[in-house]
Amino acid sequence: MSLLGIAWRNIRQRLLTSGLTALSLALGVALVVATLVIGGLVRDAFASGRGLGYNLIVGAKGSPLQLVLNSVYLVSKPIENISWGFYQEFLPAEARSDGMAGRYAGSVAKAVPICMGDYFRSFRVVGTNAAYFDSLTMGDGRPFAFAAGRNFRDDEFFGGVLGSSVAARLGLAVGDTFSPTHGADDGLVHDPFTVIGVLARTDTPVDRGVYVNMEGFYLQEGHAKPLPDDERDGIDEANDDEAGAEAGGALEISRPTADRPPRLVREISSATRAFAPAVPPDANPPRPRPLPFAQREVTAILIETASPGGMPPELLAMGLKTTINEGRDGQAAEPVREIRTLLDLFVRPLELLLLLVTTLVVIVSAIGILVSMVGSSLERSRDVAVMRALGARRSHVLTTVLLEAILLAVGGGLLGWLLGHAVVAAIGPLITTNAGVSAGFFSSAPAGEALLVPFLIVLAILAALLPALAAYRTDVAKWL
C-alpha cells in the first residue's frame, strides 16, 4: 500500500474525529472566502461609478465626498442646490435661450443636470433630462440599454425610467404609474409619473434609481424655488399673458407658484372645465407649462470634459475643477479621486480587519488539526512500531503523518470554499439590492482565493509537524 493510501486509511479509521476536524477548518475557510468575495464585490460596487460617462461633478459648496456619494451612488443627502443660471454656464449657445455660450461651455462635452430630494418606496428619485440615458454610458463605456420600453423624451413631462433593481423588487412594468414622495417615504405624495422604460441590468448604482423627467419634477409641490413677492408677481403676470395667448384664454392646468402648488391648480382647473368651451374628443389636452427658470435649481451637474485635439479629457478636468472651486457658485469633484479616497479610508481597512479575524479562525482550526493528531498519535504508536518492524523507514512514517494532515486540510478547504460561495449566493439578492452589483455562487476573488490553498497546505504541515516528529521518534522495542 502506498503512503497516501496508508494516510487515507488512518483518516477513515478515525472518521468522526477527522470529520469534525475537517469541518472546523471548513468553517474557517468559508468565512475567509465569503469575506474575500464580498469585499471584492464592495470594491466593484464603488469602482462601477468611475466610468458612467462623466469625469466631473459640480454641486454646491461642501464635502466633495458627500457630493459624489449622493450623485453617483444615490446615498447620503444632497448638500444644497445650485442655481439654474450657474448650470447654464456649462451649456453651449444652441442649448441656451439667449443663444450665448456659457462661461465654461468650451471645456465641456456633456453637461447633464440632476435634481434630488424625493423617494419612491425607499428608492431615490432623480429628476433629469433625456440626455442622462442618451449621452452618458454604463460603467464599461457601453450605452444604456432598455429591457423594456424606451427613454423618456424631454417633452414627456411625467415620464419616468426605472433601474432594473427597482423594477424587479417593486414589480413595476412599462405603462404603470408611480407617485414619489417628498423628502422621505412618509412625505407628501406627489403627482403620478408613468413608466416609459425599464433599464437593462448595468451592475452599477444606476440600477437602484428612479429617474423622472425634470420638467415634471419641478412642477411638484415644494420643488419651486421661493421668490420675493415682487419677482413672483412679475412671473405670474407674464405666464398668465402667455397662457392666454396660447390657449385662447383657457385656464392653464399646471402653472405652479409659491402659493399655488400644481395639484391645487389642476383641481381648480377640473372644477372650471364645466364652464369652459367644449373641446373635441380627439384634441390634445393642454400641456403643462414648464417652471420658470427663476424658480429652478439643480442638485448637481454631471460633466464630461471636452478633449480638443484628442487630448485626454482629464487635462481639461483639472483646470475646470480649479476654476470652479475658486469661485463662489459651487464646487467640482472628481469621482475617481473621491472613490479612491473612500476605498482607502473606509473599505480597505474594514476588509483587512475582517480578513484578519477570519484568518485567526482558520489558524484556530489548524490548531484543532494539531490537537486531533497529537491525541491520535498515542493511539497508533503500536501501528507505527509495526510499520517500522516491517521495514518502513522513519521518513516513511513522517511523510504518512504529514500526508494525513494535508488531506484533512485540502478536504476541509474544498468544503469551506463551497460553503463560502454558498453563503455569497444566499445573500446575493441582498448584496444586489443594496450595492448594485450582481452576486452569486460563481462570484470570486481570484487573487485571494488562489493563495488560500498554498496557505492551507503550509498551515497543515506546520500543525502536523509536532505529531509527525513524535511518530518519527517512536521506540519500536517499547511498543512491540
DOKOL-234512 format. One line per 8 residues: number of its first residue (from 1); their letters; for each residue x, y, z of C-alpha. Coordinates in steps of 0.001 Angstrom, whole numbers, plus 524288, in hexadecimal, padded with zeros to 5 digits. Each point is the difference from the previous one (the first is absolute). Layout:
<mimars>
NUM	a	X,Y,Z  ...
</mimars>
This chain:
<mimars>
1	msllgiaw	80000,80000,80000  804F8,80D8D,7FC9D  802AE,80A44,80A47  7F44F,807DE,7FB2C  7F754,7F402,80181  804EA,7FDDC,80DDB  7FD08,80E47,8035E  7F23D,7FED5,7FA6B
9	rnirqrll	7FDDB,7F35C,807AB  80402,806D0,80C99  7F5ED,80AAE,7FD4F  7F554,7F5EA,7FD90  8033A,7F8CE,80C81  7FDAA,80C89,807A8  7F4D4,804C2,7F77A  7F883,807AA,80A65
17	tsgltals	80BEE,806F4,80571  8057A,802B2,7F27B  7F2C9,804AF,7FB0C  7FE35,80999,80B27  80DD5,8051C,7FE18  7FDCB,801F0,7F176  7F2D2,8068B,802B2  805F2,809E2,80968
25	lalgvalv	80A27,80354,7F5D0  7F562,800E8,7F588  7F85D,809E4,807F9  80C05,80884,8016B  802F1,7FF1B,7F184  7F1C9,8033D,7FCCB  80126,80C85,807F3  80C8A,803B2,7F8E8
33	vatlvigg	7FA27,7FD47,7F295  7F373,80765,802F8  807D0,80B8C,80537  808CD,80065,7F40B  7F4C5,7FEE6,7F655  7F710,809CB,806BE  80B5A,80973,8019F  802CC,7FED4,7F182
41	lvrdafas	7F1B7,80271,7FCD3  7FFE3,80C22,80886  80C05,8051B,7F8F4  7F976,7FD1E,7F2FE  7F3D8,8073A,8047C  807E7,80C3F,802A5  808AB,7FE4A,7F422  7F3FE,7FEC6,7F741
49	grglgynl	7FD72,80E74,80215  80CBD,803E6,7F982  7FC1B,7FE89,7F1D5  7F1FE,804B0,7FEF1  802D4,80961,7F4ED  80496,80B8D,80827  80C7D,803A8,806F4  7FBAA,80BD0,807D4
57	ivgakgsp	7F487,8031C,808EB  7FC31,80DF6,80310  7F79D,8031C,80BC2  7FE89,80920,80B8A  80B63,8033E,808D7  80281,7F5B7,80A63  805C0,7F26E,800EA  8045F,7FAD0,7F2AF
65	lqlvlnsv	7FEAD,7F208,804F5  7F1E7,80271,803EC  7FD81,805EA,7F2A0  80531,7F3B9,7F95E  7F8CE,7F69E,80908  7F32B,806FF,7FDAC  8015F,8023E,7F15A  80679,7F334,7FBE1
73	ylvskpie	7FBF5,7F5F7,80A2C  7F2C2,805D5,803BE  80353,7FF96,80E7D  801D9,80AB3,80A25  7F89F,80CD1,7FECF  801E8,80B47,7F685  8087B,80AF1,8051C  7F7D0,80B01,7FA4C
81	niswgfyq	7FB48,80467,7F2AE  806BF,80892,7F604  7F938,80A22,7F7A7  7FAB7,7FD9A,7F27A  8083D,80B3C,7FB10  80C6B,7F967,804B3  7FBDA,7F369,7F92A  7FE2B,80780,7F33D
89	eflpaear	80E0E,80490,800A4  803C4,7F245,7FBA1  7F6FE,7FFA5,7F429  80357,80365,7F1D6  7F910,80B0C,7F8E4  7F619,7F715,7F938  7FB69,7FA9F,80D1B  7FD7D,80D6A,80614
97	sdgmagry	7F44D,808C2,7FE17  80889,80C0E,7FE25  8083B,7F982,7F566  80CB5,802FA,8071F  809B8,7F592,80440  8021C,7FE6A,80E85  80C6E,803E8,806D0  804D5,7F1EC,80134
105	agsvakav	7F9DD,7FA96,7F383  80CFB,7FF69,7F8C3  8053C,7F612,809D0  7F3D1,7F77E,80060  7FBC4,7F50D,7F6E3  7F40B,7FBB7,807E1  7F8BE,8066B,80B2F  7F481,7F88D,805C4
113	picmgdyf	7F876,805E3,80B7E  7FA0F,7F7FB,80AF5  7F643,803DA,80A86  7FF00,7F845,80C9F  7F751,7FFF4,80BE5  7F4C8,7F697,7FD70  7FE31,7F17D,802B4  7F7A2,7F4F8,7FB27
121	rsfrvvgt	7FF03,7F49C,80977  80DB2,80262,8055B  8061B,801AF,7F278  805B5,80D2A,7FC4E  7F8DD,807EE,7F5B1  808B6,8077C,7F68F  7FA99,80AE4,7F7AB  807AD,8017C,7F364
129	naayfdsl	7FE5C,80167,7F15D  800AA,7F66F,7F4BD  80EA9,8024B,7FE7A  80294,7F7D4,80C35  7FD7D,7F35C,7F898  8027D,80520,7F24A  80D7F,805E3,802A0  805AA,7F999,80C2C
137	tmgdgrpf	804D5,7F1F8,80032  800C2,7F442,808F9  80BE3,7FC58,8080D  806D4,7F965,7F487  7FD79,80B06,7F668  7F496,7F984,7F8EC  7F373,807B9,7FDFC  7F458,7FD25,8087C
145	afaagrnf	7F6DA,7F55E,7FB3D  7F1B6,7FE37,8034B  7FA43,7F2FF,80411  7F287,8057D,7FCF6  7FAF0,80C9F,7FA54  808C5,80B8B,7FCF9  805A8,80C6C,80592  7F677,80B00,802E6
153	rddeffgg	80023,80BF7,7F72F  80236,80D9D,8053D  7F20A,803A3,7FC58  7FA5E,7F48F,807CF  7FF35,807B1,80C8E  7FA9E,7F4E0,8083F  807F3,7F4DF,7FA45  80984,7F7BE,807B2
161	vlgssvaa	80A3A,7F550,7FEA5  80283,7F58E,80A40  80CDC,7F975,80348  7FFC7,7F143,7FEB2  800BE,7FD91,80EB2  7F4A2,80938,80287  7F75E,7F9B5,7F5A7  8033A,7F23E,80499
169	rlglavgd	7FDCA,802D2,80E5D  7F390,807FF,7FE8A  7FA2F,7F861,7F4B0  7FDD8,80BF4,7F770  7FF9A,7FF63,7F126  7FEA6,8093A,7F483  7F2F8,8070F,800A5  7FEC2,7FF5F,80ED0
177	tfspthga	7FF7E,80C65,80803  8070E,803A6,80C7C  7FF15,80BB5,80915  80C87,804B2,80690  7FFCC,805A1,80DA4  80679,80C8E,8042F  80C3F,7FEEA,80840  7FCFE,7F2A5,805FD
185	ddglvhdp	7F781,7F404,7FE05  7F5AB,805BE,808F8  80094,80D98,7F9FB  7F64F,80733,7F77B  7FB64,7F775,7F4B1  802B9,8063F,7F2D6  7F8F8,7FE97,7F309  80127,7F2F3,7F8E7
193	ftvigvla	80A43,7FD61,7F5A9  7FEB7,7F5AB,7F577  80A72,7F5A8,7FDCC  80507,80214,7F229  80B74,7F68D,800D5  80702,7F628,8089B  80ED5,7FF89,7FF1E  80763,7F376,7FD8F
201	rtdtpvdr	808DE,7FC0E,80B31  80C76,807F4,80082  805E7,7FB4B,80CF6  80205,80E41,80389  7F909,8091A,80998  7F700,803DC,7F4C2  7F879,7F356,80245  7FB08,80567,80CF9
209	gvyvnmeg	7FA9D,80CCB,7FACA  7F2AB,80512,7FBF2  801E1,80A12,7F533  7F59D,809E4,7FC7B  7FF37,80B30,7F667  80521,80BF6,80708  7F52C,80857,7FA1E  7F5E6,7F7EB,8073E
217	fylqegha	808E7,7FFD1,80BE2  8000F,80EDC,8007C  7F118,8008F,7FF36  7FE55,7F896,80CC4  7FC5D,80703,80C6C  80BB1,804BA,807B1  8097E,7FF55,7F486  7FEC3,80E03,7FB49
225	kplpdder	80A00,80983,80555  7F952,80A2C,80895  800E8,80DCF,7FA85  7FD6B,80D7F,805AE  7F228,804EF,7FDF9  803A8,80A0D,7F5AC  8075F,7F5FC,7F7B1  7F52E,7F5DA,801C5
233	dgideand	7F558,80978,7FBA9  807B9,80389,7F3F0  801AE,7F1AF,7FC62  7F18A,7FD20,8024B  7FBAE,80B4F,7F755  80929,7FBE4,7F50C  7FB5A,7F1EB,800CD  7F1A0,8041A,8000A
241	deagaeag	801C6,8084B,7F3E3  80744,7F53E,7F8D1  7F632,7F5A9,80429  7F4B9,80844,7FB0E  8069E,801EF,7F2EA  802C5,7F181,7FE2C  7F343,7FA49,80520  7F67D,80A7C,7FBA2
249	galeisrp	7FD3A,80431,80DE7  7FE8D,7F218,80549  8048E,7FDB7,80DD9  80DD2,7FA78,800FE  7FF5F,7F28D,80678  80D45,7FFFA,80665  8073B,80C53,802EA  80611,7FEA2,80D82
257	tadrpprl	8032E,80BC9,8081E  8044B,80170,80E03  7F1EC,8016F,804C1  7F954,7F734,7F5DF  80599,7F234,7FF2D  7FD82,7F887,7F352  7F69D,7F629,80623  7F750,80B08,804E7
265	vreissat	80087,806F9,7F2EF  7FB94,7F3A7,7F900  7F4B9,7FE5C,80987  7FBA5,80DF8,7FD6F  80129,7FD76,7F177  7F7AF,7F3AC,80101  7F57E,80758,8075D  7FF3B,80A81,7F584
273	rafapavp	7FFFA,7F709,7F41C  7F123,7FF9A,80057  7FFBD,80E76,7FCD9  80A89,7FF72,7F591  7FD13,7FEBE,7F161  7FE09,7F21A,7FB3E  80C87,7F939,7FB65  7FF7D,7F5B5,7F534
281	pdanpprp	802A6,7F22E,8052E  80BD9,7FE1A,7F731  80644,80CF2,8038F  80CEB,7FF66,8074D  7FEAC,8046C,80E27  8075B,80C6E,80397  80E0C,7FD33,803D1  804C6,80441,80D71
289	rplpfaqr	807E4,80C62,7FFC6  80E37,7FDFB,8043A  80496,80658,80C71  80660,80D47,7FD74  80ED4,7FFFE,8002D  80018,8097D,80B79  7F99B,7F59D,80894  808DE,7F4C5,7FBF9
297	evtailie	80BA6,7FA22,806EA  807EB,7F3AC,7FDAD  806B9,7F73A,809C7  80BE0,7FCAB,7F7B0  80535,7FFF7,7F226  8067A,7F3EF,7FA39  80A8F,804B3,7F6D0  808B3,7F993,7F606
305	taspggmp	80AAF,80975,7FC65  803CA,80246,7F1E6  80BFE,7FA11,7F997  8049B,809D1,7F5B9  809BC,7FA8B,7F660  7FE94,7F264,805CB  805AF,80400,80D13  7FB9D,7F83E,80BFA
313	pellamgl	7F3CD,80614,80625  806D6,7FF96,80D34  808F9,80B24,7FBDC  7F4BE,8098C,7FEB7  7F95A,7FA2B,80BE5  80B07,8042F,808FE  7FFB4,80E16,7FB49  7F131,800CC,80010
321	kttinegr	7FF6E,7FA67,80DBB  809AB,80A14,80502  7F8B0,80B3D,7F98E  7F2CB,7FBDD,80581  8053D,7FD8A,80DBC  80628,80D7B,80053  7F2C5,8062A,7FD5F  7F476,801B0,8092D
329	dgqaaepv	7F529,7F96D,7F843  8036E,7F1C7,8026E  80A5E,7F589,800A4  804F1,7F586,7F6C3  803FE,7F246,8040E  80698,7F515,7F87D  7F8B7,7F32E,80280  80C0A,7F794,7FDDF
337	reirtlld	80808,80771,80A00  7F538,80024,80A2B  7FD0B,7F192,7FDF8  80E4F,7FCAD,801E9  8000F,807F6,80C83  7F3D9,7F8F3,804BA  805F5,7F2B7,7FD30  80CC3,80369,806A8
345	lfvrplel	7F9D1,805F8,80C16  7F48F,7F6F2,802A7  7FE78,7F409,7F758  80DCB,7FA73,7FFE8  8029F,80174,80EBB  7F2FC,7F984,80303  802CC,7F524,7F654  80D78,7FDBE,805D8
353	llllvttl	7FA40,7FF8A,80DA8  7F5DF,7F5D9,7FC09  80A63,7F847,7F8C6  808AD,80010,80C0F  7F4F9,7FAF0,8087F  7FC85,7F527,7F680  80E60,7FC59,7FE74  800D5,7FE66,80EAA
361	vvivsaig	7F44D,7F6ED,7FF2C  80734,7F7BA,7F5F2  80C0A,7FFA3,808A0  7F7B3,7FB76,80B76  7FA88,7F566,7F72D  80DC8,7FC0B,7FC59  8031C,7FECB,80E6D  7F479,7F6AA,8005B
369	ilvsmvgs	8074F,7F799,7F62C  80BCF,80062,808FE  7F819,7FBFD,80BF1  7F906,7F535,7F88B  80C74,7FA31,7FAA6  80776,8011B,80CB0  7F500,7F8CF,806D3  7FFC5,7F561,7F5D0
377	slersrdv	80ECA,7FE92,7FF76  7FFE8,7F8EA,80D13  7F54E,7F6C6,7FB23  80799,7FBE0,7F3FE  80D8A,7FF01,805E8  7FED2,7F12A,7FF0B  7FC1F,8014F,7F17E  80C00,80858,7FD9A
385	avmralga	80891,7F5EE,806E4  7FA30,7F529,7F775  802D1,80808,7F3CE  80DFB,801F8,80454  80172,7F178,802F6  7FB35,7FCCC,7F258  80A99,8085B,7FA00  7FA36,80D8A,7FF55
393	rrshvltt	809D7,80AD9,801B1  7FEB1,80B41,8095B  7FE14,80917,7F454  7F484,7F791,7FB79  7F962,80183,80D40  80281,80EAA,7FFFD  7FA86,8016C,7F232  7F3D9,7F80D,80343
401	vlleaill	7FC55,808E3,80B46  8025C,80C3A,7F7E5  7F7E1,7FA7D,7F4C7  7F4E5,7FD62,8095C  80032,80E26,80478  80093,804E5,7F1FD  7F451,7F791,7FC37  7F82F,8058C,80B57
409	avgggllg	803F4,80DD8,7FC45  7FCE8,7FE76,7F181  7F316,7F924,802CB  7FBF6,80A21,80A01  8049F,80AD7,7F703  7F7ED,7FB3E,7F476  7F413,7FE6F,808A2  80245,80D98,80588
417	wllghavv	80157,805B3,7F242  7F2DA,7FA43,7FC51  7F9C5,804DB,80C98  805AE,80D97,7FE30  7FA94,8015C,7F248  7F30D,7FA62,80496  7FF56,80AC3,80A42  8029C,80A5E,7F58E
425	aaigplit	7F574,7FA12,7F756  7F664,7FFCC,80B6A  801D8,80E6F,80310  801CD,8038C,7F19E  7F29E,80689,7FE98  802D6,80887,80BD4  80D3F,803F7,7FA65  7F9F2,802E1,7F2C0
433	tnagvsag	7F540,8084F,805E5  808CB,80822,808CA  80CD5,8005F,7F87C  7FB14,7FF8D,7F20A  808FE,7F4E8,7FBC6  7FBEC,7F230,7FCC7  80489,7F594,80999  7FEA8,7F164,7FE66
441	ffssapag	80683,7F2FF,80263  80A2E,8025A,7F57F  803DA,80D88,804CA  80E3C,7FF26,803C9  80C08,80727,804A4  80A61,7F932,7F7A2  80BF2,8061A,80651  7FC52,7FCAC,80DF5
449	eallvpfl	7FA26,7F2AC,7FD3C  80BD1,7FBB8,7F81C  808BA,80225,80BE2  7F6C9,7F8D4,80902  803B9,7F217,7FC11  80ED1,801AB,801AE  7FD56,806DB,80CF2  7F7E2,7F481,804C9
457	ivlailaa	80A36,7F600,7FBEB  80AE2,8075B,806FC  7F750,801C1,80BEB  7FCA3,7F182,80044  80E56,7FC10,7FF0C  80375,80914,80B3A  7F4B7,7FABA,80826  803CC,7F1D9,7FD60
465	llpalaay	80E80,801E3,801DA  7FFDA,7FD3F,80E9B  7F836,7F328,7FF58  807F8,7FC15,7F3EA  80CA9,801A7,8077E  7FA29,7F850,80B57  7FCCF,7F4DC,7F6A4  80D8B,80144,7FA06
473	rtdvakwl	80633,7FDB3,80D48  7F742,7F4A4,80414  8079B,7F580,8078D  7FD5E,7F356,7F8C7  804CA,7F731,80B0C  7F727,80671,809F3  7F362,7FDC1,7F82F  802A2,7F23F,7FAD3
</mimars>
